[in-house]
Every structure is written in structure tokens, then in C-alpha cells.
Amino acid sequence: MPAYVTRFISECSEATEDFERERSWHFEHKAGSGEGNSKGYIHYGTFGFESHLVDSKTKKPNYKRKTTDSEVVPLYYEFWHPPKANRMFAVFQSFQGRSCVNLVMEKMQELFEARVQTHNIHQTTAATR
């Protein structure tokens, strides 16, 4: 599994688009020690709608957003594989209700199960307060 995670992050360093959900994302790996260990940013964006961006003080138009423009926020991620463990941990930041965890994990699971048909990825979520 650690080798797969390293490969997945590398493969998804270019924009991955979900046209049905009008979302895009890609990894920007910053650091990691050993196979499967990685931390950095997931650049997560929304596209598919027009809007007008205006200066909040003057109310004057600055830009007309096109349907192909994507509003992208950097969200922190980390994958960690403890030495000699048979499991891995992943952490994903969210921001003002924006989270890419489902998109990323669905893609990771889809690609993994297409390549390795004897194993699957199981996702559990820890709720925070």
C-alpha cells in the first residue's frame, strides 16, 4: 500500500477533474520520508459557473468569472505509514465547508481496486469537535 500511495500522489500531481461535480484537484507534494509518507497541499477548486468579482469596498467590478475559471484553495494533506504497520493514516484539511476528502479517496479507491483486485481500501472517519 505505501508504494501505491506514493504512485497515486505522483499520478495526481496534474489537475484531476470531476465534471459532474464541477470540481478539480491535484497534489503538491512538499515533504515525506519513506514510501507512503507524504505531506503537502491539495489544490482544490470549483468551476462551472459565471459570476462577477467586485471590490468589496468600492463595489466596482474587477473581473467576470467564466464557467471555465476555477476558484482554487490549497488544503493541507498528510499520508503516514507507521513503520512495520499494516495500515496507513491520512489527514485532510477542510476550509469553510470545502473538503476534497471524498473526491480524493474515491479516486484513490477506484484506481487501486482496478489495479489490485485481491485487496481493497477501507475508509474510516474520525469526527472532531
N, C-alpha and C positions, 0 to 999 in steps of 0.2 A: 504493500500500500504506500509506503513512503516514496518509492520511486515513481508511482503513479501520480501522486500529488505534485512532485517536482515537475514532472512532464506536463501535467494539466495546467499549472501556473505558467509555464513557458508557452504552451499552445494558446493560452487565453491572454497573452500579452497584447494582442491586437483586438480591436473592437469586436465584441460578440453582441449581435443584435437580436432582439426578440420583437419582431414586427407586430405580432398580435397584441403584446402588452405595451408596445411603444417604449421600450427600454433598451439601453445599451450599457455595456460594462466591459472593463478589461483590467487585468492585474498590472501593477507597477511594483515589482519585487524590489525591496530595499536591502534586506539582510536575511541571513539564515545560516545556521551552522549544521551541516549534515543533511542527508537526504530526507526530504519530507518536512523539514523545518524551514519556514519562510514567514516573513512579515513585510508589510508594505502597505500599499493603497490599492483599493478597487475604485476605479473611476466610474461612477455610476450616473447614468443620465436618463432623462426623459425627452422624448421627441414626439412629433406627430401633430402638433397644434400651433396655430399662429397666436401671437399676442403683441402688444405694444409695450416696450420697456420705456418708462419715463423717469425723469429725475424726481426723486421723492420730495425735494424742496421746492423746485420751480414748477413741477408738473409738466415740463416741456418734454416732448418725445425725444428719445435718444436712439432708438432702434426699433425696427419692426421685425419681430421674430418670424422666421419661416418654418414651415412644417418639418423641414429637414434639419433645423438647428436643434442641438441637444444641450439641455442645461445639465452640466456635469458637476457633481460634488465628489471630493475624494473621501473615501471611507476606509478607516484602518482595518486591516485583517491580519490574522496570525494563524498559521498551522504549526502544531507542535507534536512531535513524535518522541515520547519519552524513551530513553534507552531501554532496550530489551522488553518493550511493551508490545502487546498485540492490539493496541488501539491508538488512535490519534485524537487530538483535540483541535477545534477550530473556533476562532473568535472573530466576530464581525461587528463593526460599529454601525449604529444607525444614527440618523440625523433628522430631527423634526419630522418624524414619521416616515422617513425614507430608509428603506432597508433593501439590500440586494441579496440577503442570505438565501431566500427561496430560489431566485434565478440561478445563483452560482451553484448551490447544492443540487438542484435539478439537473443542470448541465453536467456537473461532475458525476452524478449517478448515472445519467444517460450514457455518457461516454465510457465509463468504467464497465457497466453491465454489457455494453456492446462488445467490449474487448475481452473481458474476463467473465465467462458465463458460469463459472463454478462458484463465484462469490458475489456478494452484493454489498452496497453501502447502506448502513443504518444510521439515521439521523435522530439525535435526541436534543431537546432544547431545555436549557436551564432558565427558568424565569427569574428576573431580577426585580428588586423592589427599590 
